Amino acid sequence: MSDTATEVQAGGKPVPVDESINLEALTRDPYPIYARLRRDMPVVRVPGMNRILLSKWADTKYVKDNPQIFSSNDPITPMHRAFRAHTLMRKDGEEHKCERGAMQGAFSPKVITQDWVPRYQKVAEEYLDRLPKGEVVDLFPMLAAPYAARGLAVLLGLEEASDAEMIRWSQALIDGAGNFGENEEIFARSEAANDEMDALFTQIEARHREHPNNSAFSVMLNAENPIPLSQIHANIKIAIGGGINEPRDALCTILYGLLTNPDQLEQVKAGGDWVKAFEEGVRWVAPISVSGRYVLEDTEIRGYHIPKHSTVMTLQASANWDEEVFEDGHLFNVYRKSNPHQSFGNGPHFCQGTHVARRAVGQVMLPMIFEKYPNIRLAEPEDVVWSGWGFRGPLNLPVVLG
């Protein structure tokens, strides 16, 4: 069979099939593949992934906005095993609304402003102060990851967890959730992480019951009608799994974008446009790049037959570069005229931590790092390594502080 074939389906046009796409190439650099798909096959089935990929902005938004057709409850996802739970990420309707709402008190604008922003400011100051000046420093492991981990630990009520534990747990859950090849070593790591997290949750439960606070764990435990404890644990794990990589990778991506575009950096500094820089960074390289949805009924997208019980994958990283929506989407441009990116999703599953991430990175860390180190520069821009498909960002960010 050729690399590109056609799958025959009744009703609507047949969905094109592309057997040339593989996870290795997507992990290395998905953007050339996405450009080809947007141009030639915006709806395509990839047999090796058992999924239909959607690469256009309008289609990815349509799927997220219509959960009655495209369910979050994908039965072939490895997420259930990775998290040892049926999490809210894979629920729809009232069930999803109930569990999401259980944490909402920790993410309200008032709580973010009064509780979390001051804590993030304190952490940012402490973690920036410990960086050495005048030598090459890799900001990925020395700043971005621990800053994201500590802030999340505070917000969730897991202060007893170390930065290293939070980072390790997050990566184990992420790897497990993306373990479509069912590699047992990957699942063994997620199992071990689950054991450690469950032990911590049990240890800190009494503290949060005795001293209620605005952390997510405490809010859920002390609710008037709390959700089951097992789902409280699952909610916290979902937050750990997605709440470190997104601000970590966003911070590194934005710093790279600004430091490689000095004219924009000076304009951002002059106008205090740090949140604009944040929004452009997460558009340019979406930290969470893809999402899966299970098709509940026979339907069509762009006239192609999408059969019931199939799984579609929305490529928001591709949507964010869609030529019909973004001019020169491949370029980092803080001052583009319009930026309706989909990096935080849309519809009922719009990322609950969006406003925290925007403040932690855009309002706190970005201005602070350039104020403290006004002459910061990339050591060797070409040495920065980018990787990832489901989750994407720089694996390193070597800079010289000054």
N, C-alpha and C positions, 0 to 999 in steps of 0.2 A: 504493500500500500504506500502511496506517496505521502510526503510530509503533510500535505494539505489535501483533504478529501471532503466529501459531502455526506452528512448523515441524513438518511431518508426518514421523514416523519410525516404522518398524516395531518393535514390542517396547517395552513401557513407554510412559509418557505422552509426548506430543510436547513438545519443549523450547520454551518461549515465546521469541519473538523480539522484541527491542526495538531499533528503528532510531533512537531519539531520543538515545541515549547517544553522546557523542563525546569525543575526547581533550581538546579545549579546555575543556569543562565539567568533566571529571574533574581536569584540572590545576589549574583555578581553585579548586574546592572539591568533592571527591568525596563528602563525607559525607551531604549530602541525597539524593544518588543512591543511596548504599549503604543508607540507611534505607528508602527506597522498595523497593529490591530485597529486602532482608531481609523486609519486610512482605508484598510482593506476588509477587515473582519471585525466590526465592533461587537458582534455577538458570535462567539466561537466556543466550541466544545473542545476540551483538552482531555483525551482519554486517560492519559497517565495520571491525571488529577481527579478524574471522575467529576468534573465540574464544567459549567458553562461560564466563561469569563465575559464580563461586561466592562468595556473600557471608556464609554462616552459619558460625559457629565450628566446629560439628561436621563440616561438609563439608570445610572447608579442612584440618582436622586429618586427616580420613580419607584425603584424597588424598595428603598428605605421608607418611602412615604406610604407604602401600601402593604402593611403587615398582614392584612386579611388574605393576601395572595402569596406573599413571600414571608414565610415564618422564620423567626430566629432559631427555632428548635430544629436544627440540622441533626438528623439521627446518625449521620456517619462521622460527625466531628469527634476528635479525640478529647475534647474539652472535659467531658464528663469524667473520664478516667483520670485525666491530669489533675482535676480539682476535687476528685472524689465527691462530686455533688452535681446536681442539676441546677446550674447557677442562673441568676436572673438574666445573664447575657443570652441564654437560650430559652427565654420565656417570652410570651406575648400577652397582650390584653391586660385584664385585671390582675392576673397573677404577677406579671412583670411590674405593673404599676404599684402593687402593694409592697413588693420587696424593694423596689427602687425608692418608694416613698418612705420606707423605714429608715433610710439613711439621710433623708433630705435635710433634717435639722442641722446636720453637720456641714451642709453645703449652702446654707442660706446666705444671701448677700451680707446681712448683718454679722453673722458669725465669721464669715470669711474676713470681713473688714476689721472686726474687733478682736478676734481670737487668732486667726491664722496668719494674717499679714504681719503683725508684730513678731510672731514666732519665726516666720520665714526670714524677716529682716535680721533677727538675732543670729539665726543659723548662718545666713549669708555672710554676715560680718565675721563670725568666728571662723568659717571655713576659708574665706578669702585671706584672712590674716595669717593663716598657717602656710600659705603658699610661698615658696622661695622666689626671690627676685634675682634677675640677672642670669638665670640658667634656663635650659629648656624644661618646661613643665607640661606634662600630658594632662590636660584639663578633663579628659573623660573619666579616668579613675580617681583623680585627685580633687575634683570639684563637682562636676556635673552629676555623676552617679551618687556620691554620698550626700550631696545637697538634696537631691530628689528623694533619696531614701530617708533622710532624717525628717524632712518636712512631712512626708507621708506617714511616718511612724507617729509623729505628733498629732496629725489630723485624725488618724485612725484610733489613737489611744494606745499605741504599742510602744511606748517610750522605752520599755525594758529590752526591746530588740535592738541589736547593734546595726550599724549601717551595713556591715558585711553580711549579716544574716538577711536583712531585708533585700539586699541586692541578689543574694544567692537564691532566696525563695522566689523572687520575681522571675529570675531567669529560668528556674526549674519549671515554674508554672507555664511560662511562655513557650518554652521548648516542648513541654508535654502537650499543650493545646495545639501546637503545630505539628505534632508527631504523626502525620498521616501515614507514614511508612510503618508505624507501630514498632519502633525500635525499643526493645525491652530495657536497654540501658537508660534511655531517656525517661521512660516511665518509672524506672527504679529511683531516679533522682527526684522526680515529682512526688513519688510516694514518701521518700525520706523527708522532703520539704513539708509535706502535709502532716507527717507525724510531729515535726518540730513546731509547726504553727499551731496545731491542735493543743499541744502541751502548753504553749505560751498562752493561748486563749483561756485555757482552764485556769492557769496560774493567776491571770490578771482579772478574772471575772469578779472576784470579791471586792477588789479595789474600786472597780467602776460601779458596783452596786452600792458600796458604802459612800462613795464620793462622786455622785453624778456630775457629768461635765458635758461639753459640747462635742467631744470626739465621736466619731461614727460608731465605735463599739459601745460606748456608754449610752448614746442616744437610742440605739436599738435595744440594748438590754433593759433600759429603764422606761421604755415606751408604755403607755397605758394599756395597749393591746399588742404586746410584742410578737413578732414573727417567731417561729420555732428556732431554738438555739442552733440547730444544725444549719439553718439558712442564714442566721447571723454570721456564723463562721464562714459559710460560702460567700456571703457578701464581702466580708473582709478580705478573703482570698482573691476575689475578683479585683478588688481595689489594689491589692499588692501586685497582682499580675500585670495590670495595665497602668498603674499609677507611678511607676518609677521610670520605665523606658520612655514614656511620652515626654515628660519635662526634661529628662536627661538628654534625649536625642534632639529635642527641639532647641535646647540651649546650645548644644554643640553646633547644630546646623546653622542657627542664627549667627553665632559668633563667626563661623567660617564665612557665611554670606557677607557679613559686614566687613570683616577684615580683608576680604578679597575684593571689596568694592569701597575703597576709602572715600570716594566722593559721597556715596550714600551714607556712610558712617558719619561724616562730618555734618551732613544735613540732618540726620537723626539726632545727633548730639545737640545741634543748635535748636531744633524744634521740640526736643524731648519726645520724639516719635517712637518710643520703645515698644509700645503695644502694636503699632503698625509693623514694626520690624518683626515682632513675634508672629503676627498673622501671616506675613509674607514667608517667614521661615517654615512654618508648618504647612503652608501651601506648596512651597517649592519642593520640599522633601517631606512627605506626610509620615510622621512617626508610626502611626498605625495605618498601613497602606491598603489593606484588603479586608473584606468582611463576607461571610457566607450567609445565604438565605435558602431555606427549603421551600420548594414550590408546592403549594397546596392544591392547585387546580390547573388544568390545561390553560395556557395563556399564550400571548404573543408579545414579543418585543421587536420593534422595527420590522414587523411582518414575519419574523421567524417564530416557528412553533416551539414553545418552551413547555415540555411535557410535565404533567403532574408527577411528583416524587423525585424530580431532578433537583440538583443544587446549583444555584447561580452564585458566582463570586463577583461582588462589586469591587472594582479596582479604583478606589478613591484617589490613589496616587496618580493614576492615569487621567481620571476626571479632572484633577487639578492642573493638568497640562493641556486640556482639550482646546484645540485651536479655535473652536466655535465660541468659546467663552473667554479664553485668556490669550491676549496677544503676547507672543514670545514667552510662553509659559515655561520654557526651559531656563529662562534667565531669572536670577534673583533681583527683584525690583520692588523695593519697599513702597515706592510711590506710583505703582500701577493704578490706573483709573478705577478699576473694579476688582474685588477679590472675594468672590463668593465660593471660597474653597469648601471642600467636604471633609476636611481632616478630622473633625470631631463628629462626623456623621450627621444625620438628620432624622426626623421622625421620632418615634417613641424612645429609641435607643440613643438619642443624642448624648454624647459623653457627659456624665454627671460631674466630672472633675474639670471641665473646661475652664470655668471661671477661676478655680484655684490655680491651675497651670498658667493661665494668662497673667495672673497677679504675681505668682512665685517667680516666673521667668521674666515676663515683660515689664512689670512694675518694680520688682525688687532686685533681682540679680543683674539684669542687663545694665541698668544705669549705675549700679553700685560697682560693678567690675571695671567699667570705663572711667568712673570717678577715681577709684583707688589705683588703677593702673592705666593712666591715659595714653601711655606709649606701648601698650600691648601689641604684639605682632605675631603672626604665624611664623614658626621657625622655618619650615619648608612646606608650603602649601601642597606640593605634589606628594608629600609623604602621608597625607591624610587618606585613610582607607575607608571606603563606604561599603556597606554590606546590608543585606536583608531584603526580604520580599514582603512577608506579612508585617514585619516591624523593620523599619529602615532608618539608618542614620550613620554617622561616622563612628568607627570603632576606636578612633584616637583623635586627639586634637593637640598636637605639640605646639606650644607658644613660648615666647619669651616675654616675661612681665617687666614693665617699666613705667 
